[in-house]
């Protein structure tokens, strides 16, 4: 995934987060899905969507850790 693809989904991010996302081997579509889950998990569950798995779940975890790290 390119830096442009990542920033088009997440906005500006630091290089360590870009590297961590790239290590997953996920696609831009998977990142977009993970971003949606990260921001609106209750709404997606209420729509009846299955919980994320695989690379999407891995990306959600990365985004959660990045947010916690950013807040400290």
N, CA, C and O atoms as a GROMACS GRO file, in nm:
protein
  288
    1UNK      N    1   0.085  -0.116   0.000
    1UNK     CA    2   0.000   0.000   0.000
    1UNK      C    3   0.090   0.124   0.000
    1UNK      O    4   0.193   0.126   0.068
    2UNK      N    5   0.053   0.223  -0.074
    2UNK     CA    6   0.135   0.344  -0.083
    2UNK      C    7   0.100   0.441   0.029
    2UNK      O    8  -0.005   0.430   0.092
    3UNK      N    9   0.189   0.536   0.052
    3UNK     CA   10   0.164   0.640   0.150
    3UNK      C   11   0.038   0.718   0.113
    3UNK      O   12  -0.042   0.752   0.200
    4UNK      N   13   0.020   0.746  -0.016
    4UNK     CA   14  -0.099   0.819  -0.061
    4UNK      C   15  -0.227   0.743  -0.029
    4UNK      O   16  -0.326   0.803   0.013
    5UNK      N   17  -0.225   0.612  -0.048
    5UNK     CA   18  -0.344   0.531  -0.016
    5UNK      C   19  -0.373   0.535   0.133
    5UNK      O   20  -0.489   0.547   0.174
    6UNK      N   21  -0.270   0.526   0.213
    6UNK     CA   22  -0.288   0.528   0.358
    6UNK      C   23  -0.340   0.663   0.404
    6UNK      O   24  -0.436   0.670   0.482
    7UNK      N   25  -0.279   0.771   0.357
    7UNK     CA   26  -0.322   0.903   0.401
    7UNK      C   27  -0.458   0.942   0.343
    7UNK      O   28  -0.527   1.025   0.401
    8UNK      N   29  -0.497   0.883   0.231
    8UNK     CA   30  -0.631   0.912   0.178
    8UNK      C   31  -0.739   0.854   0.268
    8UNK      O   32  -0.851   0.905   0.271
    9UNK      N   33  -0.705   0.749   0.342
    9UNK     CA   34  -0.800   0.689   0.436
    9UNK      C   35  -0.787   0.752   0.574
    9UNK      O   36  -0.888   0.788   0.636
   10UNK      N   37  -0.665   0.766   0.624
   10UNK     CA   38  -0.642   0.806   0.763
   10UNK      C   39  -0.610   0.953   0.782
   10UNK      O   40  -0.619   1.005   0.894
   11UNK      N   41  -0.571   1.022   0.675
   11UNK     CA   42  -0.519   1.156   0.691
   11UNK      C   43  -0.371   1.147   0.725
   11UNK      O   44  -0.310   1.041   0.712
   12UNK      N   45  -0.312   1.258   0.769
   12UNK     CA   46  -0.169   1.257   0.801
   12UNK      C   47  -0.137   1.161   0.915
   12UNK      O   48  -0.202   1.162   1.019
   13UNK      N   49  -0.036   1.078   0.894
   13UNK     CA   50   0.008   0.982   0.995
   13UNK      C   51   0.160   0.980   0.998
   13UNK      O   52   0.225   1.019   0.902
   14UNK      N   53   0.215   0.933   1.110
   14UNK     CA   54   0.361   0.928   1.119
   14UNK      C   55   0.415   0.804   1.048
   14UNK      O   56   0.343   0.709   1.020
   15UNK      N   57   0.544   0.809   1.021
   15UNK     CA   58   0.607   0.704   0.942
   15UNK      C   59   0.605   0.568   1.011
   15UNK      O   60   0.601   0.465   0.944
   16UNK      N   61   0.608   0.566   1.144
   16UNK     CA   62   0.604   0.436   1.213
   16UNK      C   63   0.469   0.368   1.196
   16UNK      O   64   0.464   0.245   1.183
   17UNK      N   65   0.361   0.444   1.195
   17UNK     CA   66   0.229   0.386   1.172
   17UNK      C   67   0.218   0.336   1.028
   17UNK      O   68   0.161   0.230   1.004
   18UNK      N   69   0.270   0.412   0.934
   18UNK     CA   70   0.270   0.369   0.793
   18UNK      C   71   0.344   0.236   0.780
   18UNK      O   72   0.295   0.145   0.713
   19UNK      N   73   0.459   0.224   0.844
   19UNK     CA   74   0.538   0.100   0.836
   19UNK      C   75   0.461  -0.016   0.897
   19UNK      O   76   0.460  -0.126   0.842
   20UNK      N   77   0.397   0.008   1.011
   20UNK     CA   78   0.322  -0.098   1.077
   20UNK      C   79   0.204  -0.144   0.992
   20UNK      O   80   0.177  -0.263   0.982
   21UNK      N   81   0.135  -0.050   0.931
   21UNK     CA   82   0.024  -0.084   0.842
   21UNK      C   83   0.075  -0.165   0.723
   21UNK      O   84   0.014  -0.265   0.685
   22UNK      N   85   0.185  -0.122   0.665
   22UNK     CA   86   0.240  -0.192   0.549
   22UNK      C   87   0.285  -0.334   0.582
   22UNK      O   88   0.276  -0.423   0.498
   23UNK      N   89   0.332  -0.355   0.704
   23UNK     CA   90   0.375  -0.490   0.744
   23UNK      C   91   0.260  -0.590   0.744
   23UNK      O   92   0.283  -0.710   0.735
   24UNK      N   93   0.137  -0.543   0.753
   24UNK     CA   94   0.022  -0.634   0.753
   24UNK      C   95  -0.002  -0.693   0.615
   24UNK      O   96  -0.061  -0.800   0.602
   25UNK      N   97   0.043  -0.624   0.510
   25UNK     CA   98   0.015  -0.668   0.374
   25UNK      C   99  -0.128  -0.642   0.331
   25UNK      O  100  -0.174  -0.697   0.231
   26UNK      N  101  -0.199  -0.559   0.407
   26UNK     CA  102  -0.339  -0.530   0.377
   26UNK      C  103  -0.352  -0.438   0.256
   26UNK      O  104  -0.258  -0.368   0.218
   27UNK      N  105  -0.470  -0.440   0.198
   27UNK     CA  106  -0.501  -0.352   0.085
   27UNK      C  107  -0.562  -0.222   0.136
   27UNK      O  108  -0.599  -0.211   0.253
   28UNK      N  109  -0.573  -0.124   0.048
   28UNK     CA  110  -0.637   0.003   0.083
   28UNK      C  111  -0.783  -0.020   0.121
   28UNK      O  112  -0.835   0.046   0.211
   29UNK      N  113  -0.850  -0.112   0.055
   29UNK     CA  114  -0.990  -0.143   0.087
   29UNK      C  115  -1.001  -0.202   0.227
   29UNK      O  116  -1.094  -0.170   0.301
   30UNK      N  117  -0.906  -0.287   0.265
   30UNK     CA  118  -0.907  -0.344   0.400
   30UNK      C  119  -0.880  -0.235   0.504
   30UNK      O  120  -0.939  -0.237   0.612
   31UNK      N  121  -0.792  -0.142   0.472
   31UNK     CA  122  -0.765  -0.031   0.563
   31UNK      C  123  -0.890   0.056   0.579
   31UNK      O  124  -0.923   0.097   0.690
   32UNK      N  125  -0.958   0.083   0.469
   32UNK     CA  126  -1.081   0.163   0.476
   32UNK      C  127  -1.186   0.093   0.561
   32UNK      O  128  -1.256   0.159   0.639
   33UNK      N  129  -1.199  -0.037   0.548
   33UNK     CA  130  -1.294  -0.112   0.630
   33UNK      C  131  -1.254  -0.107   0.778
   33UNK      O  132  -1.339  -0.089   0.865
   34UNK      N  133  -1.125  -0.122   0.805
   34UNK     CA  134  -1.077  -0.115   0.943
   34UNK      C  135  -1.102   0.023   1.002
   34UNK      O  136  -1.140   0.035   1.119
   35UNK      N  137  -1.082   0.126   0.923
   35UNK     CA  138  -1.106   0.263   0.968
   35UNK      C  139  -1.254   0.283   1.002
   35UNK      O  140  -1.288   0.348   1.101
   36UNK      N  141  -1.341   0.226   0.920
   36UNK     CA  142  -1.485   0.234   0.948
   36UNK      C  143  -1.518   0.164   1.079
   36UNK      O  144  -1.593   0.218   1.160
   37UNK      N  145  -1.463   0.045   1.100
   37UNK     CA  146  -1.486  -0.027   1.225
   37UNK      C  147  -1.429   0.050   1.344
   37UNK      O  148  -1.493   0.057   1.449
   38UNK      N  149  -1.314   0.107   1.328
   38UNK     CA  150  -1.249   0.182   1.436
   38UNK      C  151  -1.335   0.301   1.478
   38UNK      O  152  -1.343   0.333   1.597
   39UNK      N  153  -1.398   0.364   1.382
   39UNK     CA  154  -1.475   0.486   1.410
   39UNK      C  155  -1.622   0.463   1.440
   39UNK      O  156  -1.685   0.550   1.501
   40UNK      N  157  -1.678   0.351   1.400
   40UNK     CA  158  -1.823   0.332   1.415
   40UNK      C  159  -1.859   0.186   1.437
   40UNK      O  160  -1.949   0.134   1.372
   41UNK      N  161  -1.790   0.119   1.528
   41UNK     CA  162  -1.814  -0.024   1.546
   41UNK      C  163  -1.957  -0.055   1.588
   41UNK      O  164  -2.014  -0.153   1.540
   42UNK      N  165  -2.016   0.025   1.676
   42UNK     CA  166  -2.153  -0.003   1.719
   42UNK      C  167  -2.251   0.007   1.604
   42UNK      O  168  -2.341  -0.076   1.590
   43UNK      N  169  -2.234   0.108   1.520
   43UNK     CA  170  -2.324   0.125   1.406
   43UNK      C  171  -2.314   0.007   1.310
   43UNK      O  172  -2.415  -0.039   1.258
   44UNK      N  173  -2.193  -0.041   1.286
   44UNK     CA  174  -2.176  -0.153   1.194
   44UNK      C  175  -2.234  -0.281   1.252
   44UNK      O  176  -2.292  -0.362   1.179
   45UNK      N  177  -2.218  -0.302   1.383
   45UNK     CA  178  -2.278  -0.419   1.447
   45UNK      C  179  -2.430  -0.409   1.439
   45UNK      O  180  -2.497  -0.508   1.411
   46UNK      N  181  -2.483  -0.290   1.464
   46UNK     CA  182  -2.628  -0.271   1.457
   46UNK      C  183  -2.683  -0.295   1.317
   46UNK      O  184  -2.800  -0.331   1.302
   47UNK      N  185  -2.600  -0.277   1.216
   47UNK     CA  186  -2.640  -0.307   1.078
   47UNK      C  187  -2.637  -0.456   1.050
   47UNK      O  188  -2.680  -0.501   0.944
   48UNK      N  189  -2.586  -0.533   1.145
   48UNK     CA  190  -2.578  -0.678   1.127
   48UNK      C  191  -2.451  -0.725   1.061
   48UNK      O  192  -2.442  -0.840   1.018
   49UNK      N  193  -2.352  -0.638   1.052
   49UNK     CA  194  -2.226  -0.678   0.990
   49UNK      C  195  -2.147  -0.766   1.084
   49UNK      O  196  -2.150  -0.747   1.206
   50UNK      N  197  -2.078  -0.863   1.029
   50UNK     CA  198  -1.993  -0.952   1.108
   50UNK      C  199  -1.874  -0.873   1.161
   50UNK      O  200  -1.826  -0.780   1.096
   51UNK      N  201  -1.826  -0.912   1.278
   51UNK     CA  202  -1.709  -0.847   1.334
   51UNK      C  203  -1.589  -0.868   1.242
   51UNK      O  204  -1.581  -0.970   1.173
   52UNK      N  205  -1.498  -0.772   1.239
   52UNK     CA  206  -1.383  -0.785   1.149
   52UNK      C  207  -1.296  -0.904   1.187
   52UNK      O  208  -1.287  -0.944   1.303
   53UNK      N  209  -1.231  -0.958   1.085
   53UNK     CA  210  -1.138  -1.069   1.107
   53UNK      C  211  -1.019  -1.050   1.014
   53UNK      O  212  -1.018  -0.960   0.930
   54UNK      N  213  -0.921  -1.135   1.029
   54UNK     CA  214  -0.804  -1.132   0.942
   54UNK      C  215  -0.730  -1.000   0.946
   54UNK      O  216  -0.709  -0.943   1.054
   55UNK      N  217  -0.692  -0.951   0.830
   55UNK     CA  218  -0.614  -0.828   0.821
   55UNK      C  219  -0.691  -0.707   0.869
   55UNK      O  220  -0.633  -0.616   0.927
   56UNK      N  221  -0.822  -0.706   0.847
   56UNK     CA  222  -0.904  -0.593   0.892
   56UNK      C  223  -0.899  -0.584   1.045
   56UNK      O  224  -0.881  -0.476   1.100
   57UNK      N  225  -0.914  -0.697   1.112
   57UNK     CA  226  -0.907  -0.699   1.259
   57UNK      C  227  -0.768  -0.657   1.306
   57UNK      O  228  -0.755  -0.584   1.405
   58UNK      N  229  -0.665  -0.702   1.236
   58UNK     CA  230  -0.528  -0.664   1.271
   58UNK      C  231  -0.510  -0.513   1.259
   58UNK      O  232  -0.448  -0.450   1.345
   59UNK      N  233  -0.564  -0.456   1.153
   59UNK     CA  234  -0.554  -0.311   1.133
   59UNK      C  235  -0.631  -0.235   1.239
   59UNK      O  236  -0.584  -0.132   1.287
   60UNK      N  237  -0.749  -0.282   1.277
   60UNK     CA  238  -0.826  -0.217   1.383
   60UNK      C  239  -0.741  -0.213   1.510
   60UNK      O  240  -0.736  -0.111   1.579
   61UNK      N  241  -0.676  -0.324   1.542
   61UNK     CA  242  -0.589  -0.328   1.659
   61UNK      C  243  -0.476  -0.228   1.651
   61UNK      O  244  -0.443  -0.162   1.750
   62UNK      N  245  -0.416  -0.217   1.536
   62UNK     CA  246  -0.306  -0.121   1.515
   62UNK      C  247  -0.357   0.021   1.535
   62UNK      O  248  -0.291   0.103   1.600
   63UNK      N  249  -0.474   0.051   1.481
   63UNK     CA  250  -0.531   0.185   1.494
   63UNK      C  251  -0.565   0.216   1.640
   63UNK      O  252  -0.546   0.329   1.685
   64UNK      N  253  -0.615   0.117   1.713
   64UNK     CA  254  -0.647   0.137   1.855
   64UNK      C  255  -0.521   0.167   1.935
   64UNK      O  256  -0.520   0.258   2.018
   65UNK      N  257  -0.415   0.091   1.910
   65UNK     CA  258  -0.289   0.114   1.982
   65UNK      C  259  -0.232   0.252   1.945
   65UNK      O  260  -0.182   0.323   2.032
   66UNK      N  261  -0.241   0.288   1.818
   66UNK     CA  262  -0.190   0.419   1.774
   66UNK      C  263  -0.265   0.531   1.844
   66UNK      O  264  -0.205   0.632   1.882
   67UNK      N  265  -0.396   0.516   1.860
   67UNK     CA  266  -0.474   0.619   1.928
   67UNK      C  267  -0.435   0.629   2.076
   67UNK      O  268  -0.421   0.739   2.129
   68UNK      N  269  -0.417   0.515   2.141
   68UNK     CA  270  -0.376   0.515   2.282
   68UNK      C  271  -0.239   0.580   2.299
   68UNK      O  272  -0.217   0.656   2.393
   69UNK      N  273  -0.149   0.549   2.208
   69UNK     CA  274  -0.014   0.604   2.213
   69UNK      C  275  -0.016   0.755   2.190
   69UNK      O  276   0.058   0.829   2.253
   70UNK      N  277  -0.102   0.798   2.100
   70UNK     CA  278  -0.115   0.940   2.067
   70UNK      C  279  -0.168   1.019   2.186
   70UNK      O  280  -0.128   1.134   2.207
   71UNK      N  281  -0.256   0.958   2.264
   71UNK     CA  282  -0.318   1.026   2.377
   71UNK      C  283  -0.226   1.039   2.498
   71UNK      O  284  -0.254   1.117   2.589
   72UNK      N  285  -0.119   0.962   2.500
   72UNK     CA  286  -0.030   0.967   2.617
   72UNK      C  287   0.089   1.055   2.595
   72UNK      O  288   0.172   1.070   2.684
   0.00000   0.00000   0.00000
